[in-house]
Amino acid sequence: MDVPFVGRGDCLALLAQAREGARDGRPRRVLVEGPAGIGKTALVRRFLGEGPAVLYAAGEEAESALDFGLLERLLGTRARWPDAHAAGAALLEALDEAQTERAPVALAVDDAQWADQPSLQALAFAVRRLRADRVLVLLVVRDAAEARLPEGLRRLFTEDDAVRVRVDGLAPADLRRLAGALGVRGLTARAAARLHAHTAGNPLYARALLEQEGDGLLDALAEPDVAPPAPRSFTALVLARLAACSPAADALVCAASVLGAHCVLTDAWEVAAADLLAADHEDAEVLTALEEAASAGLLTEAPGDPVIRFPHPLVHAAVYHQLGPSRRGALHLRAARTVGDPAQRLRHRALAAPGPDPGLAAELATLGRGFAATGAWHNAAGQLSAAARLSGDTARYERYTLEAVECALLAGDVPDVGEAAERIARFAPGGWRSYLLGRLSLYDLERAEELLTDAWRRCDPAAEPRLAARIAGQFAALHGSMAHGGEMAEWAGLALRLAPDDTATDLIRYLRLSGLALNGEAVPALAALGPLPDPVLAGPAELEELLGRGTLRAWTGDLTGAVRDLRGVLGVCRDRAASFRVVCATALASAEYRAGHWDDVVVHTGLALSLADDTDQPHIALYCRLLAALVHSARGAFEEARAHARVNRDYAAGGHVHPTLWAALAEAQLARAEGRPEGVALALGPLPGLAARGDLLEPGGIPWSDLLAEARAALGDDKGAEQALAPYETLAARRGHRTAMLAAARARGVLEAGRGDAGAAERAFRAGLEHAAHVEAPFDRALLHLAYGSFLRRAGRRTRAGEQLTRARDLLARLGAAPDLARCERELAACGVGPAEREPRVRGTDGLTAQELAVARLVISGLTNRQVARELVISVKTVEYHLGRIFTKLGVDSRTRLTAVLADAS
């Protein structure tokens, strides 16, 4: 069975781009490089399978001396040619016949390093003579620099105008998809990262391990102190080399495997000494053993470097796992006496333990709790799990396991929450058990509240302040899910008072500030915040407060300040927990949505969703799906909007207020953009009932009362519209929230116009314009101008209507809000105003994706590729990839020209 094809999106995109160039009559040369077994052939076959015309052949090592053997396979003929020129001419004829007006022909030479030289020379002859042909030529090799290629052919495929596709190992996310395709479920993001490090992402090695070990591989990858196994076929090759070594070299290699993937040579030799039955060894013997091991490909060394290394993690794994229990335990005990680091000594003692050891378990638990105190959750989980295994006592086993599960949760490394909850439920009742079960049940609100209440009853805050703080923190999150801002802030404040420096209460300061905002206290909460440092200089607690300040600024309408704060925090929070980064990216995307930076919204919601998927916690990025749905709806990408709304609707079934609200808002905005007021009314109909149970009317969030009022007014339900609008209108005025008052005034104007009270409608729209002068949000202002202009046009005041509609059109065009822009154009046409010439930006950058546009804007601001990568939280290679596509799409060849093009388009 072939390896399931996963990933390779960037490589496929480069190949597709090259094929498009060939389709336009510009022949393309593509060099595909990568080590053996990395998946080059699978990539090329996947790509070629999508094309209509293909000439394909692969070099054969056994036939590399057979003249024109490759070319015969390419052309499907047994003809003989006198020389490479004649053969190349025949290949040109075949390519000419295969081309069509609509599709290019693809010519692929796989494993070119094994092809015969005359065939490669004929290929070079033909490729040089391609000018306006619809031909895509792919040359697939292990390493172009080392492959046995004619120099002319090498130059053709390494010149600047050739496309080079480097195929490296699969990314961790792709390995997760591969595992799923092979029936291995539950491979977490962290386990996938470890499998990636272990196999370098090689799909053949990864597949072999997944098929060989099955679900057992998950347990091996969860052990941070032990290398996972190697594929059996690979292990056999390594052990054959090891068996051919002398006893000294064997002892050195085995000792090194116990010390890790790399170690100090003298440490390895000291651990190996007992195996050689000698008290010490001369330096010459050490170097002789090392030289022998290096010659066998088992170890590597560099002149002057005291550290020796295994050449590949799989070599290390093959050696380590062939050690018998007795020899492995003895080597670990010697290592514990040799290494200097206390944590490493403890690790080796634990790995050497033949059975339960309560004293050692207690030491491991202490070490794990020390890691937890610094937020090193994965390390903490590993030590506490080891402590549980060695405890020899049910009570200690359960306590250590509970702590380990909490650390794994905080590390985002619990693949099956249900399985973890089922295991913990069998433990004896206690505060820790109820707290963790409540944390694991947070998407079953009634069950979570019941368990957390039991945990609080069993906990003595004076004796266990950290546990009490964690329970309080979960109560804050629980009340946030129910939109109870006051209770949310109160519980978060209590958690801070109980344990202000507890790293397990991540985001607790942010939760407190968000609860205050939800409870109508955003302005005083913002005023109460003291001076905060630049994000680069901020500590963990200050970063949470900066995140909170950015959120409060967005809540109060200071969108410029909010975006500045939140971009700063996102740029420096790479070392924080994934949950923190998701919340930060989400808060930034929310502020950017209101500020009209919609391309950036797509980028940052994508980042948050990716982080949530990586940690197997998709529920923590549901608000991002709402934001993505809002942008896609407003821009007319209705299918994408529907997909995001569907996910939120599925989660809303759990009883949480916020997912219910987000699902309703996503569906309502989609219906509004599509011109379906009945769909808006249906989606938002349940929200007035929810508002009575929480703080959903509080201005500062994304409003819904104005949408519901407008939809009901459009359907002739004036009473229902009034009931939806009046409470929000009153609260917005009481808070003095300009954006909310603008939205309420727009809805009021629409409602009064529908009732036939032109005077009241006029007053409402004029009040909205007064608020708009103090509001940054361009979409809200555009919708107000559009509604007012439509009202004026229907009242026969075409000149003033044209003024309002023109303002709306300018704002909507800049946002790319296609559905509302189309409505605006129709209203303007009814006023006798012709369509405006599209701005250069729409023409010049229309072909760029949101990510490409975000990269382009940062590049022209003067940032380096590395700075752009930091700003967008992507790799430098990804920036380079996007920049290459931007240059191609816009027809520029430098940053200076890119700046000029985008300046013209702004």
C-alpha positions, 0 to 999 in steps of 0.5 A: 500500500502506498503511503497516504499523501498528506501535506506538501501544500507549499510544494504543490502551490509552486508546481501549480504556479509553474504549470500556469506559466507553462499554460501561457506559453512560457516553458518552465523548468522545475528542479525537485530535490530532497533526500531518499525516502522523503516523498519526492516521487509521491509529490510529483505523482500527486501533482502530475495526476491532476494534469492531462498530458504527461511524459514520465520516466524514472532513472534506474540504478541498474540501467544507468549504463544503458544508453538512451534507456531513460529516453526510450521509457519516456517516449515509449519506443525502442528506437536508437539514435546516433547521438544526443542531438538526434535523440533530443530532436525526437523528444522535441517532436514528441513534446510538440505533438503532446501540446494543446491550445488549452493545456501544457504537457508535463515531462518528468524525469524522476531519480535523475541521479540514476539516469543514463548520461546520453538521455540526460544530454538529450533532455538538455538539448530539448529543454534549451530549445523550448521558447514559447512552448506549453511545456513543464519539465520536472527534474527530480533528484536527491541532491543537484550538487552531488547528482551525476548530471551533465553540467549543461543540464545542471545549469539549466535547472539551477539558474535564476529563472528555474523553479527549485522545490525543496522537499523536506520532511512532513510537518508535525501537523501533516504527521498527525494527518498521516497517523489518522489515515493509518488508523492511529488516533489521538496523536497530539500536537506535542507527540507529533512534534516529537515524532517529527524530531525523531524521524525528521518528518520522513514519511517512510520512517513515520509510516513504518513506526505508526504501522509497527507500533500502532497506538503503542507509539502514542505511549512511547512518544508521551515518555519525554525521557526515553527515545521512541523506538525505530522501525524494525528494518532500520533497527536491523541495519543499525544492529548489524553495524554495531555487531561488527564493532569491537567491544570498546566501540560497542560499549561507547555507543551503548553508553552514549545511547543511555546519556541521550542523543548527544553527550560529552565523550568523557561522560560516555566513556566513564559510563562504558568503563564497567562494561569493559571491566577496567577502572580507566582507559587511556585517551588513545583507547577512547579515540580509537573506539570513537573513530571506529563508531564514527566509521560505522556511521553510529556516532559523529564528532567534530575536531575540538568539540567534546560532544559526540552525537548520534547521526540521526535520532533513529540510530540512537533509538535503535541502539537504546532499545536493543539494550536488555533490561539488566544492561540498560538499568546498570548503564542508567545507574552509572549515568546517575553517578556520572552526570552533574545535573541533579535533574538528570541524575534523578532521571537516570535513577528513575529509568533504572528503577526495577519497581516502586520506590516511594522515596524516588517518587517523592523526589520526582514529584518535587522536581515536577512541581518545581517545573510547574512553578515556572510554567514548564508544563510538559516537563512537569507532567513528565516528572509527575507521571514518573512519580505516579508510576513509582509511588507504590501507594494508591493515594500518592499515585492518584495525587501525582496523576491528578497533578500530571493531568493538570500540567498536561492540560495546561501544556495542551497535551491531552488528546482525549479529554473524555478518556482522561475524565473517565480515568480520574472519575475512578479515583477517590473523592477529593478537592483535586479530583473534583477540580480537574473533573470540573475543568475537563467538563467545562463544556457541560456547564451544569456538570462543571458547576456541580463539580467545581462547587464540590471542589470548593467545598472540599478545599481549605483555602488557607491550607491549599491556596494554590488549589483554591486559586485554580478552582476560583480561576475555573469558576471565572471561566465558567461564569464567562461562558455564561456571560456573567461579567460581575461573577467572572471578575469577582472569581478572577479577583479572588484567584489573584488574591489567593495565589497572585503568582500561580502560573496555573491560573494563566490569563486570570488578570485578563479574565478579571478585566474582561469580566469588568468590561462585560459588567459595564465597568470597562471605562473605570477598569481602564482608568484604574490600570497603572502604567504598563511597560512596552510588551518587549520589557513586560513580565508574565503578569504585565503581559496579561494586563497589556492584553487586558488593556488592549481588550478594554480599549477595543471595548471602549472604542479606542481601536487604534490603541487596542490594535497597538497594544494587542499587536505588541503582546502577540509579537512577544508571547511565543513562549506563553501557553497556546491558550494565551496566544490564542486569546491574544490573536483572537483579541487582536483580530476582534479589534482589527475587525472593528477597525476595518483591517479585514485582511489582518483579521483573516491572518490572525484568526487563521493563526488562532485556529491553527494554534487551537488545532495544534493543542487539540483544543478547537473550542478555545478559538470559537470566537475566531470563527465568528470573526472569520465568518463576519469578514467572509460574509461582508466580502461575499465569500458566503460558503466560507462564512457558512463553514465557520458558522456551522462549527460554532452551531455544533458547539452551541449545543453544549449550553454555553451562552457565548458559542450560542451567541457567536453561532447566531451572529455568524448566521445572522450576518451571513443572512444580512449580507445575502439580503435575507431579513427572515434569516436574520430574525430566525438566527437572532430570535433566541438572543433576547431570552439569553440576554436576560441570563447574562450581560449580552446587551453590554455595549462594546461587544459585537452588537446584535440588537440593531441587526434584529431590530432592522430585520424585524422592521423589514418583515413588518414586525414593528413591535418586535423591532422595538422590543429588540432595540429599546433596551440596547438603545437605553444602555448604550446611551447610559454608557456613552458608548459612541459606536453602540449609539451609532448602531442603535441610531441606524436601526432606529432610523430604519425602524421609524422610516418603516413606520412612516415617521420620516421626522423621527427617522431623520432625527435618528440618522442625524444623531448617528452621524454625530456619533460617527464623527467620534467613531473609528469603525469604518464598517459601522459608519458605512452602514449608517451612510448607506441606510441614511442615503437609502432613506433620503433617496426614497424620500425623493432627496436625491442630491443629499442621498447621493452625498451619503451613498458616496461616502458609504461607497468609498468606505465599502470599496476600501473594505472590499465589502462586496454585497453592501457595495453592490447595494450602494451602487444600485442606490446611487444608480437610482439617484442618477449617479454613475458607478465610480472607477475602481480604485487602483488598490482594488485592481492592483492587489485584488489577486493577493490573498489576505496573508500575502497582503499582510506580508506585503504591507509589512515589507513596504513598512521597512521590516526585514523578512525576519521581522515580518515573520515575528510580526505575523508569527510565521516562519521566515521561509513562509515569508520568503514564499509569500514574497515570491508569489507577491512579486510574481502576481504584481509583476515587480522585482524589488521591494522598491517597486512593490512599495510604489505599486502598493502606494498607488493602490492605497 
